Amino acid sequence: MTKEDYLIYLVKRRCTITSQRKILINYFYDNRENVVSAKRIISDLKRTNKKISFDTIYKNLNLFVTIQVIGYKKIKGTKYFYLR
């Protein structure tokens, strides 16, 4: 799927496309070959996107898992997220 396909998927799931959600989709798409921890996601995004908050990232990670845009693996008690 393309980045645009993921955004269309969000719309079909009745999610509003916010700038923060676009940032998160772009991040996962650019890292689609990796699994990344929430801590790393926050660190990476805060470096380049000052407008995105810790709470927004966590809220959207939970939403994206619920609607199956991303999945996660738990390794030694830490969740590592990946694009589906």
PDB file of N, CA, C and O in Angstrom:
ATOM      1  N   MET A   1       0.831  -1.191   0.000  1.00  0.00           N
ATOM      2  CA  MET A   1       0.000   0.000   0.000  1.00  0.00           C
ATOM      3  C   MET A   1       0.873   1.251   0.000  1.00  0.00           C
ATOM      4  O   MET A   1       2.007   1.236   0.480  1.00  0.00           O
ATOM      5  N   THR A   2       0.332   2.319  -0.539  1.00  0.00           N
ATOM      6  CA  THR A   2       1.025   3.599  -0.536  1.00  0.00           C
ATOM      7  C   THR A   2       0.609   4.402   0.698  1.00  0.00           C
ATOM      8  O   THR A   2      -0.307   4.015   1.423  1.00  0.00           O
ATOM      9  N   LYS A   3       1.291   5.518   0.923  1.00  0.00           N
ATOM     10  CA  LYS A   3       0.910   6.399   2.038  1.00  0.00           C
ATOM     11  C   LYS A   3      -0.533   6.851   1.881  1.00  0.00           C
ATOM     12  O   LYS A   3      -1.290   6.906   2.850  1.00  0.00           O
ATOM     13  N   GLU A   4      -0.903   7.174   0.639  1.00  0.00           N
ATOM     14  CA  GLU A   4      -2.256   7.642   0.374  1.00  0.00           C
ATOM     15  C   GLU A   4      -3.285   6.550   0.681  1.00  0.00           C
ATOM     16  O   GLU A   4      -4.376   6.842   1.169  1.00  0.00           O
ATOM     17  N   ASP A   5      -2.935   5.293   0.394  1.00  0.00           N
ATOM     18  CA  ASP A   5      -3.837   4.180   0.703  1.00  0.00           C
ATOM     19  C   ASP A   5      -4.103   4.087   2.203  1.00  0.00           C
ATOM     20  O   ASP A   5      -5.223   3.804   2.628  1.00  0.00           O
ATOM     21  N   TYR A   6      -3.069   4.328   2.994  1.00  0.00           N
ATOM     22  CA  TYR A   6      -3.253   4.291   4.450  1.00  0.00           C
ATOM     23  C   TYR A   6      -4.171   5.426   4.908  1.00  0.00           C
ATOM     24  O   TYR A   6      -4.997   5.237   5.801  1.00  0.00           O
ATOM     25  N   LEU A   7      -4.026   6.591   4.304  1.00  0.00           N
ATOM     26  CA  LEU A   7      -4.904   7.714   4.660  1.00  0.00           C
ATOM     27  C   LEU A   7      -6.346   7.422   4.251  1.00  0.00           C
ATOM     28  O   LEU A   7      -7.277   7.744   4.988  1.00  0.00           O
ATOM     29  N   ILE A   8      -6.532   6.817   3.086  1.00  0.00           N
ATOM     30  CA  ILE A   8      -7.872   6.428   2.636  1.00  0.00           C
ATOM     31  C   ILE A   8      -8.467   5.400   3.598  1.00  0.00           C
ATOM     32  O   ILE A   8      -9.655   5.449   3.917  1.00  0.00           O
ATOM     33  N   TYR A   9      -7.629   4.471   4.054  1.00  0.00           N
ATOM     34  CA  TYR A   9      -8.069   3.468   5.020  1.00  0.00           C
ATOM     35  C   TYR A   9      -8.568   4.134   6.300  1.00  0.00           C
ATOM     36  O   TYR A   9      -9.582   3.724   6.864  1.00  0.00           O
ATOM     37  N   LEU A  10      -7.844   5.175   6.761  1.00  0.00           N
ATOM     38  CA  LEU A  10      -8.280   5.905   7.953  1.00  0.00           C
ATOM     39  C   LEU A  10      -9.655   6.532   7.737  1.00  0.00           C
ATOM     40  O   LEU A  10     -10.522   6.461   8.608  1.00  0.00           O
ATOM     41  N   VAL A  11      -9.845   7.142   6.578  1.00  0.00           N
ATOM     42  CA  VAL A  11     -11.133   7.773   6.264  1.00  0.00           C
ATOM     43  C   VAL A  11     -12.247   6.730   6.261  1.00  0.00           C
ATOM     44  O   VAL A  11     -13.335   6.978   6.781  1.00  0.00           O
ATOM     45  N   LYS A  12     -11.977   5.567   5.676  1.00  0.00           N
ATOM     46  CA  LYS A  12     -12.982   4.499   5.647  1.00  0.00           C
ATOM     47  C   LYS A  12     -13.330   4.014   7.051  1.00  0.00           C
ATOM     48  O   LYS A  12     -14.423   3.495   7.278  1.00  0.00           O
ATOM     49  N   ARG A  13     -12.407   4.182   7.988  1.00  0.00           N
ATOM     50  CA  ARG A  13     -12.646   3.804   9.383  1.00  0.00           C
ATOM     51  C   ARG A  13     -13.194   4.975  10.189  1.00  0.00           C
ATOM     52  O   ARG A  13     -13.238   4.934  11.418  1.00  0.00           O
ATOM     53  N   ARG A  14     -13.611   6.019   9.475  1.00  0.00           N
ATOM     54  CA  ARG A  14     -14.236   7.214  10.065  1.00  0.00           C
ATOM     55  C   ARG A  14     -13.303   7.991  10.987  1.00  0.00           C
ATOM     56  O   ARG A  14     -13.726   8.550  11.999  1.00  0.00           O
ATOM     57  N   CYS A  15     -12.030   8.013  10.616  1.00  0.00           N
ATOM     58  CA  CYS A  15     -11.036   8.793  11.357  1.00  0.00           C
ATOM     59  C   CYS A  15     -10.780  10.099  10.618  1.00  0.00           C
ATOM     60  O   CYS A  15     -10.648  10.114   9.394  1.00  0.00           O
ATOM     61  N   THR A  16     -10.714  11.171  11.351  1.00  0.00           N
ATOM     62  CA  THR A  16     -10.359  12.459  10.781  1.00  0.00           C
ATOM     63  C   THR A  16      -8.867  12.447  10.449  1.00  0.00           C
ATOM     64  O   THR A  16      -8.052  11.964  11.236  1.00  0.00           O
ATOM     65  N   ILE A  17      -8.523  12.974   9.296  1.00  0.00           N
ATOM     66  CA  ILE A  17      -7.114  13.049   8.904  1.00  0.00           C
ATOM     67  C   ILE A  17      -6.539  14.352   9.444  1.00  0.00           C
ATOM     68  O   ILE A  17      -6.758  15.424   8.880  1.00  0.00           O
ATOM     69  N   THR A  18      -5.812  14.245  10.530  1.00  0.00           N
ATOM     70  CA  THR A  18      -5.165  15.414  11.135  1.00  0.00           C
ATOM     71  C   THR A  18      -3.713  15.470  10.670  1.00  0.00           C
ATOM     72  O   THR A  18      -3.180  14.491  10.147  1.00  0.00           O
ATOM     73  N   SER A  19      -3.090  16.608  10.864  1.00  0.00           N
ATOM     74  CA  SER A  19      -1.675  16.737  10.478  1.00  0.00           C
ATOM     75  C   SER A  19      -0.816  15.772  11.298  1.00  0.00           C
ATOM     76  O   SER A  19       0.160  15.224  10.786  1.00  0.00           O
ATOM     77  N   GLN A  20      -1.170  15.564  12.558  1.00  0.00           N
ATOM     78  CA  GLN A  20      -0.413  14.642  13.403  1.00  0.00           C
ATOM     79  C   GLN A  20      -0.543  13.196  12.906  1.00  0.00           C
ATOM     80  O   GLN A  20       0.431  12.444  12.925  1.00  0.00           O
ATOM     81  N   ARG A  21      -1.722  12.817  12.470  1.00  0.00           N
ATOM     82  CA  ARG A  21      -1.907  11.469  11.932  1.00  0.00           C
ATOM     83  C   ARG A  21      -1.148  11.281  10.631  1.00  0.00           C
ATOM     84  O   ARG A  21      -0.603  10.207  10.378  1.00  0.00           O
ATOM     85  N   LYS A  22      -1.107  12.322   9.802  1.00  0.00           N
ATOM     86  CA  LYS A  22      -0.307  12.257   8.575  1.00  0.00           C
ATOM     87  C   LYS A  22       1.164  12.072   8.911  1.00  0.00           C
ATOM     88  O   LYS A  22       1.855  11.268   8.285  1.00  0.00           O
ATOM     89  N   ILE A  23       1.638  12.816   9.897  1.00  0.00           N
ATOM     90  CA  ILE A  23       3.036  12.697  10.332  1.00  0.00           C
ATOM     91  C   ILE A  23       3.329  11.272  10.781  1.00  0.00           C
ATOM     92  O   ILE A  23       4.363  10.709  10.423  1.00  0.00           O
ATOM     93  N   LEU A  24       2.438  10.692  11.553  1.00  0.00           N
ATOM     94  CA  LEU A  24       2.639   9.336  12.068  1.00  0.00           C
ATOM     95  C   LEU A  24       2.578   8.301  10.941  1.00  0.00           C
ATOM     96  O   LEU A  24       3.387   7.373  10.914  1.00  0.00           O
ATOM     97  N   ILE A  25       1.639   8.447  10.019  1.00  0.00           N
ATOM     98  CA  ILE A  25       1.566   7.534   8.864  1.00  0.00           C
ATOM     99  C   ILE A  25       2.844   7.648   8.041  1.00  0.00           C
ATOM    100  O   ILE A  25       3.414   6.632   7.644  1.00  0.00           O
ATOM    101  N   ASN A  26       3.301   8.871   7.781  1.00  0.00           N
ATOM    102  CA  ASN A  26       4.551   9.067   7.027  1.00  0.00           C
ATOM    103  C   ASN A  26       5.724   8.416   7.744  1.00  0.00           C
ATOM    104  O   ASN A  26       6.574   7.789   7.112  1.00  0.00           O
ATOM    105  N   TYR A  27       5.769   8.563   9.058  1.00  0.00           N
ATOM    106  CA  TYR A  27       6.852   7.969   9.841  1.00  0.00           C
ATOM    107  C   TYR A  27       6.865   6.451   9.688  1.00  0.00           C
ATOM    108  O   TYR A  27       7.903   5.851   9.407  1.00  0.00           O
ATOM    109  N   PHE A  28       5.703   5.842   9.875  1.00  0.00           N
ATOM    110  CA  PHE A  28       5.633   4.383   9.756  1.00  0.00           C
ATOM    111  C   PHE A  28       5.920   3.929   8.329  1.00  0.00           C
ATOM    112  O   PHE A  28       6.583   2.912   8.124  1.00  0.00           O
ATOM    113  N   TYR A  29       5.432   4.668   7.352  1.00  0.00           N
ATOM    114  CA  TYR A  29       5.685   4.293   5.959  1.00  0.00           C
ATOM    115  C   TYR A  29       7.179   4.356   5.647  1.00  0.00           C
ATOM    116  O   TYR A  29       7.722   3.468   4.991  1.00  0.00           O
ATOM    117  N   ASP A  30       7.834   5.410   6.123  1.00  0.00           N
ATOM    118  CA  ASP A  30       9.277   5.561   5.893  1.00  0.00           C
ATOM    119  C   ASP A  30      10.089   4.524   6.653  1.00  0.00           C
ATOM    120  O   ASP A  30      11.228   4.243   6.282  1.00  0.00           O
ATOM    121  N   ASN A  31       9.525   3.952   7.706  1.00  0.00           N
ATOM    122  CA  ASN A  31      10.194   2.924   8.518  1.00  0.00           C
ATOM    123  C   ASN A  31       9.498   1.574   8.398  1.00  0.00           C
ATOM    124  O   ASN A  31       9.545   0.767   9.327  1.00  0.00           O
ATOM    125  N   ARG A  32       8.855   1.322   7.265  1.00  0.00           N
ATOM    126  CA  ARG A  32       8.015   0.131   7.114  1.00  0.00           C
ATOM    127  C   ARG A  32       8.781  -1.184   7.191  1.00  0.00           C
ATOM    128  O   ARG A  32       8.169  -2.239   7.361  1.00  0.00           O
ATOM    129  N   GLU A  33      10.092  -1.145   7.070  1.00  0.00           N
ATOM    130  CA  GLU A  33      10.898  -2.359   7.173  1.00  0.00           C
ATOM    131  C   GLU A  33      11.352  -2.626   8.606  1.00  0.00           C
ATOM    132  O   GLU A  33      12.020  -3.626   8.865  1.00  0.00           O
ATOM    133  N   ASN A  34      10.996  -1.746   9.535  1.00  0.00           N
ATOM    134  CA  ASN A  34      11.483  -1.835  10.907  1.00  0.00           C
ATOM    135  C   ASN A  34      10.335  -1.992  11.904  1.00  0.00           C
ATOM    136  O   ASN A  34       9.182  -1.672  11.614  1.00  0.00           O
ATOM    137  N   VAL A  35      10.686  -2.488  13.073  1.00  0.00           N
ATOM    138  CA  VAL A  35       9.794  -2.402  14.224  1.00  0.00           C
ATOM    139  C   VAL A  35      10.425  -1.364  15.150  1.00  0.00           C
ATOM    140  O   VAL A  35      11.633  -1.379  15.385  1.00  0.00           O
ATOM    141  N   VAL A  36       9.595  -0.465  15.671  1.00  0.00           N
ATOM    142  CA  VAL A  36      10.129   0.634  16.472  1.00  0.00           C
ATOM    143  C   VAL A  36       9.341   0.785  17.763  1.00  0.00           C
ATOM    144  O   VAL A  36       8.124   0.599  17.794  1.00  0.00           O
ATOM    145  N   SER A  37      10.049   1.122  18.816  1.00  0.00           N
ATOM    146  CA  SER A  37       9.402   1.326  20.110  1.00  0.00           C
ATOM    147  C   SER A  37       8.744   2.703  20.142  1.00  0.00           C
ATOM    148  O   SER A  37       9.105   3.599  19.379  1.00  0.00           O
ATOM    149  N   ALA A  38       7.774   2.850  21.039  1.00  0.00           N
ATOM    150  CA  ALA A  38       7.109   4.145  21.212  1.00  0.00           C
ATOM    151  C   ALA A  38       8.135   5.207  21.606  1.00  0.00           C
ATOM    152  O   ALA A  38       8.055   6.352  21.163  1.00  0.00           O
ATOM    153  N   LYS A  39       9.093   4.821  22.436  1.00  0.00           N
ATOM    154  CA  LYS A  39      10.133   5.759  22.874  1.00  0.00           C
ATOM    155  C   LYS A  39      10.927   6.292  21.679  1.00  0.00           C
ATOM    156  O   LYS A  39      11.223   7.485  21.602  1.00  0.00           O
ATOM    157  N   ARG A  40      11.265   5.399  20.753  1.00  0.00           N
ATOM    158  CA  ARG A  40      12.015   5.830  19.566  1.00  0.00           C
ATOM    159  C   ARG A  40      11.149   6.690  18.656  1.00  0.00           C
ATOM    160  O   ARG A  40      11.617   7.688  18.110  1.00  0.00           O
ATOM    161  N   ILE A  41       9.885   6.304  18.493  1.00  0.00           N
ATOM    162  CA  ILE A  41       8.973   7.088  17.658  1.00  0.00           C
ATOM    163  C   ILE A  41       8.881   8.513  18.194  1.00  0.00           C
ATOM    164  O   ILE A  41       9.002   9.480  17.441  1.00  0.00           O
ATOM    165  N   ILE A  42       8.668   8.630  19.495  1.00  0.00           N
ATOM    166  CA  ILE A  42       8.558   9.946  20.119  1.00  0.00           C
ATOM    167  C   ILE A  42       9.843  10.738  19.928  1.00  0.00           C
ATOM    168  O   ILE A  42       9.803  11.912  19.560  1.00  0.00           O
ATOM    169  N   SER A  43      10.978  10.101  20.177  1.00  0.00           N
ATOM    170  CA  SER A  43      12.271  10.768  20.026  1.00  0.00           C
ATOM    171  C   SER A  43      12.479  11.252  18.593  1.00  0.00           C
ATOM    172  O   SER A  43      12.871  12.398  18.373  1.00  0.00           O
ATOM    173  N   ASP A  44      12.221  10.392  17.630  1.00  0.00           N
ATOM    174  CA  ASP A  44      12.405  10.750  16.221  1.00  0.00           C
ATOM    175  C   ASP A  44      11.467  11.870  15.793  1.00  0.00           C
ATOM    176  O   ASP A  44      11.884  12.812  15.119  1.00  0.00           O
ATOM    177  N   LEU A  45      10.205  11.768  16.184  1.00  0.00           N
ATOM    178  CA  LEU A  45       9.231  12.767  15.754  1.00  0.00           C
ATOM    179  C   LEU A  45       9.418  14.116  16.441  1.00  0.00           C
ATOM    180  O   LEU A  45       9.205  15.159  15.824  1.00  0.00           O
ATOM    181  N   LYS A  46       9.809  14.104  17.699  1.00  0.00           N
ATOM    182  CA  LYS A  46      10.005  15.364  18.416  1.00  0.00           C
ATOM    183  C   LYS A  46      11.189  16.157  17.847  1.00  0.00           C
ATOM    184  O   LYS A  46      11.221  17.384  17.941  1.00  0.00           O
ATOM    185  N   ARG A  47      12.150  15.457  17.263  1.00  0.00           N
ATOM    186  CA  ARG A  47      13.292  16.156  16.656  1.00  0.00           C
ATOM    187  C   ARG A  47      12.876  16.988  15.454  1.00  0.00           C
ATOM    188  O   ARG A  47      13.409  18.075  15.231  1.00  0.00           O
ATOM    189  N   THR A  48      11.927  16.481  14.682  1.00  0.00           N
ATOM    190  CA  THR A  48      11.562  17.168  13.443  1.00  0.00           C
ATOM    191  C   THR A  48      10.191  17.828  13.477  1.00  0.00           C
ATOM    192  O   THR A  48       9.903  18.683  12.639  1.00  0.00           O
ATOM    193  N   ASN A  49       9.342  17.453  14.424  1.00  0.00           N
ATOM    194  CA  ASN A  49       7.971  17.967  14.478  1.00  0.00           C
ATOM    195  C   ASN A  49       7.648  18.462  15.877  1.00  0.00           C
ATOM    196  O   ASN A  49       7.141  17.710  16.710  1.00  0.00           O
ATOM    197  N   LYS A  50       7.935  19.692  16.122  1.00  0.00           N
ATOM    198  CA  LYS A  50       7.736  20.253  17.456  1.00  0.00           C
ATOM    199  C   LYS A  50       6.262  20.317  17.854  1.00  0.00           C
ATOM    200  O   LYS A  50       5.948  20.420  19.040  1.00  0.00           O
ATOM    201  N   LYS A  51       5.354  20.258  16.875  1.00  0.00           N
ATOM    202  CA  LYS A  51       3.932  20.410  17.161  1.00  0.00           C
ATOM    203  C   LYS A  51       3.274  19.126  17.666  1.00  0.00           C
ATOM    204  O   LYS A  51       2.149  19.172  18.164  1.00  0.00           O
ATOM    205  N   ILE A  52       3.939  18.005  17.552  1.00  0.00           N
ATOM    206  CA  ILE A  52       3.326  16.734  17.938  1.00  0.00           C
ATOM    207  C   ILE A  52       3.680  16.422  19.386  1.00  0.00           C
ATOM    208  O   ILE A  52       4.844  16.493  19.781  1.00  0.00           O
ATOM    209  N   SER A  53       2.677  16.081  20.165  1.00  0.00           N
ATOM    210  CA  SER A  53       2.901  15.853  21.590  1.00  0.00           C
ATOM    211  C   SER A  53       2.999  14.361  21.900  1.00  0.00           C
ATOM    212  O   SER A  53       2.569  13.510  21.121  1.00  0.00           O
ATOM    213  N   PHE A  54       3.569  14.082  23.041  1.00  0.00           N
ATOM    214  CA  PHE A  54       3.685  12.733  23.577  1.00  0.00           C
ATOM    215  C   PHE A  54       2.306  12.069  23.642  1.00  0.00           C
ATOM    216  O   PHE A  54       2.138  10.934  23.195  1.00  0.00           O
ATOM    217  N   ASP A  55       1.319  12.783  24.201  1.00  0.00           N
ATOM    218  CA  ASP A  55      -0.032  12.236  24.337  1.00  0.00           C
ATOM    219  C   ASP A  55      -0.668  11.936  22.982  1.00  0.00           C
ATOM    220  O   ASP A  55      -1.335  10.915  22.823  1.00  0.00           O
ATOM    221  N   THR A  56      -0.466  12.812  22.015  1.00  0.00           N
ATOM    222  CA  THR A  56      -1.019  12.614  20.676  1.00  0.00           C
ATOM    223  C   THR A  56      -0.428  11.366  20.032  1.00  0.00           C
ATOM    224  O   THR A  56      -1.145  10.592  19.398  1.00  0.00           O
ATOM    225  N   ILE A  57       0.854  11.174  20.192  1.00  0.00           N
ATOM    226  CA  ILE A  57       1.508   9.993  19.622  1.00  0.00           C
ATOM    227  C   ILE A  57       0.931   8.727  20.235  1.00  0.00           C
ATOM    228  O   ILE A  57       0.555   7.805  19.512  1.00  0.00           O
ATOM    229  N   TYR A  58       0.855   8.672  21.561  1.00  0.00           N
ATOM    230  CA  TYR A  58       0.328   7.478  22.228  1.00  0.00           C
ATOM    231  C   TYR A  58      -1.133   7.221  21.866  1.00  0.00           C
ATOM    232  O   TYR A  58      -1.526   6.081  21.616  1.00  0.00           O
ATOM    233  N   LYS A  59      -1.931   8.281  21.839  1.00  0.00           N
ATOM    234  CA  LYS A  59      -3.351   8.137  21.497  1.00  0.00           C
ATOM    235  C   LYS A  59      -3.500   7.561  20.087  1.00  0.00           C
ATOM    236  O   LYS A  59      -4.321   6.673  19.857  1.00  0.00           O
ATOM    237  N   ASN A  60      -2.713   8.064  19.161  1.00  0.00           N
ATOM    238  CA  ASN A  60      -2.814   7.590  17.785  1.00  0.00           C
ATOM    239  C   ASN A  60      -2.198   6.204  17.588  1.00  0.00           C
ATOM    240  O   ASN A  60      -2.664   5.443  16.740  1.00  0.00           O
ATOM    241  N   LEU A  61      -1.167   5.866  18.350  1.00  0.00           N
ATOM    242  CA  LEU A  61      -0.644   4.498  18.287  1.00  0.00           C
ATOM    243  C   LEU A  61      -1.738   3.513  18.693  1.00  0.00           C
ATOM    244  O   LEU A  61      -1.935   2.491  18.036  1.00  0.00           O
ATOM    245  N   ASN A  62      -2.448   3.823  19.776  1.00  0.00           N
ATOM    246  CA  ASN A  62      -3.537   2.950  20.232  1.00  0.00           C
ATOM    247  C   ASN A  62      -4.658   2.860  19.198  1.00  0.00           C
ATOM    248  O   ASN A  62      -5.186   1.778  18.944  1.00  0.00           O
ATOM    249  N   LEU A  63      -5.018   3.991  18.606  1.00  0.00           N
ATOM    250  CA  LEU A  63      -6.046   4.004  17.565  1.00  0.00           C
ATOM    251  C   LEU A  63      -5.607   3.160  16.372  1.00  0.00           C
ATOM    252  O   LEU A  63      -6.373   2.332  15.879  1.00  0.00           O
ATOM    253  N   PHE A  64      -4.375   3.369  15.908  1.00  0.00           N
ATOM    254  CA  PHE A  64      -3.870   2.650  14.735  1.00  0.00           C
ATOM    255  C   PHE A  64      -3.789   1.144  14.981  1.00  0.00           C
ATOM    256  O   PHE A  64      -4.012   0.356  14.062  1.00  0.00           O
ATOM    257  N   VAL A  65      -3.475   0.740  16.200  1.00  0.00           N
ATOM    258  CA  VAL A  65      -3.482  -0.690  16.530  1.00  0.00           C
ATOM    259  C   VAL A  65      -4.918  -1.216  16.491  1.00  0.00           C
ATOM    260  O   VAL A  65      -5.175  -2.288  15.944  1.00  0.00           O
ATOM    261  N   THR A  66      -5.845  -0.462  17.070  1.00  0.00           N
ATOM    262  CA  THR A  66      -7.252  -0.880  17.126  1.00  0.00           C
ATOM    263  C   THR A  66      -7.843  -1.063  15.735  1.00  0.00           C
ATOM    264  O   THR A  66      -8.568  -2.029  15.496  1.00  0.00           O
ATOM    265  N   ILE A  67      -7.547  -0.154  14.819  1.00  0.00           N
ATOM    266  CA  ILE A  67      -8.114  -0.254  13.472  1.00  0.00           C
ATOM    267  C   ILE A  67      -7.188  -1.012  12.525  1.00  0.00           C
ATOM    268  O   ILE A  67      -7.435  -1.067  11.320  1.00  0.00           O
ATOM    269  N   GLN A  68      -6.139  -1.586  13.061  1.00  0.00           N
ATOM    270  CA  GLN A  68      -5.214  -2.474  12.362  1.00  0.00           C
ATOM    271  C   GLN A  68      -4.412  -1.821  11.241  1.00  0.00           C
ATOM    272  O   GLN A  68      -4.150  -2.442  10.210  1.00  0.00           O
ATOM    273  N   VAL A  69      -4.026  -0.569  11.448  1.00  0.00           N
ATOM    274  CA  VAL A  69      -3.085   0.085  10.534  1.00  0.00           C
ATOM    275  C   VAL A  69      -1.670  -0.357  10.897  1.00  0.00           C
ATOM    276  O   VAL A  69      -0.832  -0.589  10.026  1.00  0.00           O
ATOM    277  N   ILE A  70      -1.426  -0.467  12.197  1.00  0.00           N
ATOM    278  CA  ILE A  70      -0.139  -0.949  12.680  1.00  0.00           C
ATOM    279  C   ILE A  70      -0.372  -2.139  13.610  1.00  0.00           C
ATOM    280  O   ILE A  70      -1.466  -2.342  14.137  1.00  0.00           O
ATOM    281  N   GLY A  71       0.674  -2.902  13.789  1.00  0.00           N
ATOM    282  CA  GLY A  71       0.651  -3.986  14.748  1.00  0.00           C
ATOM    283  C   GLY A  71       1.786  -3.773  15.725  1.00  0.00           C
ATOM    284  O   GLY A  71       2.542  -2.809  15.607  1.00  0.00           O
ATOM    285  N   TYR A  72       1.908  -4.665  16.683  1.00  0.00           N
ATOM    286  CA  TYR A  72       3.032  -4.563  17.607  1.00  0.00           C
ATOM    287  C   TYR A  72       3.453  -5.942  18.076  1.00  0.00           C
ATOM    288  O   TYR A  72       2.682  -6.902  18.077  1.00  0.00           O
ATOM    289  N   LYS A  73       4.705  -5.990  18.470  1.00  0.00           N
ATOM    290  CA  LYS A  73       5.279  -7.181  19.094  1.00  0.00           C
ATOM    291  C   LYS A  73       5.781  -6.743  20.453  1.00  0.00           C
ATOM    292  O   LYS A  73       6.329  -5.650  20.597  1.00  0.00           O
ATOM    293  N   LYS A  74       5.596  -7.585  21.443  1.00  0.00           N
ATOM    294  CA  LYS A  74       6.105  -7.275  22.774  1.00  0.00           C
ATOM    295  C   LYS A  74       7.394  -8.069  22.970  1.00  0.00           C
ATOM    296  O   LYS A  74       7.397  -9.298  22.910  1.00  0.00           O
ATOM    297  N   ILE A  75       8.474  -7.353  23.203  1.00  0.00           N
ATOM    298  CA  ILE A  75       9.779  -7.972  23.408  1.00  0.00           C
ATOM    299  C   ILE A  75      10.331  -7.469  24.728  1.00  0.00           C
ATOM    300  O   ILE A  75      10.564  -6.273  24.902  1.00  0.00           O
ATOM    301  N   LYS A  76      10.538  -8.392  25.656  1.00  0.00           N
ATOM    302  CA  LYS A  76      11.046  -8.063  26.993  1.00  0.00           C
ATOM    303  C   LYS A  76      10.263  -6.919  27.634  1.00  0.00           C
ATOM    304  O   LYS A  76      10.841  -6.014  28.235  1.00  0.00           O
ATOM    305  N   GLY A  77       8.945  -6.976  27.495  1.00  0.00           N
ATOM    306  CA  GLY A  77       8.079  -5.995  28.146  1.00  0.00           C
ATOM    307  C   GLY A  77       7.896  -4.684  27.400  1.00  0.00           C
ATOM    308  O   GLY A  77       7.146  -3.819  27.853  1.00  0.00           O
ATOM    309  N   THR A  78       8.561  -4.521  26.275  1.00  0.00           N
ATOM    310  CA  THR A  78       8.448  -3.285  25.490  1.00  0.00           C
ATOM    311  C   THR A  78       7.702  -3.585  24.197  1.00  0.00           C
ATOM    312  O   THR A  78       7.978  -4.580  23.528  1.00  0.00           O
ATOM    313  N   LYS A  79       6.744  -2.708  23.847  1.00  0.00           N
ATOM    314  CA  LYS A  79       6.022  -2.860  22.589  1.00  0.00           C
ATOM    315  C   LYS A  79       6.834  -2.244  21.455  1.00  0.00           C
ATOM    316  O   LYS A  79       7.330  -1.123  21.562  1.00  0.00           O
ATOM    317  N   TYR A  80       6.958  -2.995  20.378  1.00  0.00           N
ATOM    318  CA  TYR A  80       7.601  -2.527  19.158  1.00  0.00           C
ATOM    319  C   TYR A  80       6.551  -2.540  18.052  1.00  0.00           C
ATOM    320  O   TYR A  80       5.941  -3.572  17.773  1.00  0.00           O
ATOM    321  N   PHE A  81       6.348  -1.387  17.430  1.00  0.00           N
ATOM    322  CA  PHE A  81       5.289  -1.206  16.460  1.00  0.00           C
ATOM    323  C   PHE A  81       5.812  -1.336  15.045  1.00  0.00           C
ATOM    324  O   PHE A  81       6.979  -1.057  14.766  1.00  0.00           O
ATOM    325  N   TYR A  82       4.915  -1.772  14.140  1.00  0.00           N
ATOM    326  CA  TYR A  82       5.269  -1.915  12.720  1.00  0.00           C
ATOM    327  C   TYR A  82       4.031  -1.655  11.885  1.00  0.00           C
ATOM    328  O   TYR A  82       2.900  -1.819  12.342  1.00  0.00           O
ATOM    329  N   LEU A  83       4.273  -1.248  10.656  1.00  0.00           N
ATOM    330  CA  LEU A  83       3.187  -0.967   9.711  1.00  0.00           C
ATOM    331  C   LEU A  83       2.670  -2.284   9.154  1.00  0.00           C
ATOM    332  O   LEU A  83       3.459  -3.146   8.765  1.00  0.00           O
ATOM    333  N   ARG A  84       1.372  -2.446   9.113  1.00  0.00           N
ATOM    334  CA  ARG A  84       0.774  -3.677   8.549  1.00  0.00           C
ATOM    335  C   ARG A  84       0.692  -3.597   7.051  1.00  0.00           C
ATOM    336  O   ARG A  84       0.221  -4.534   6.407  1.00  0.00           O
TER     337      ARG A  84
END
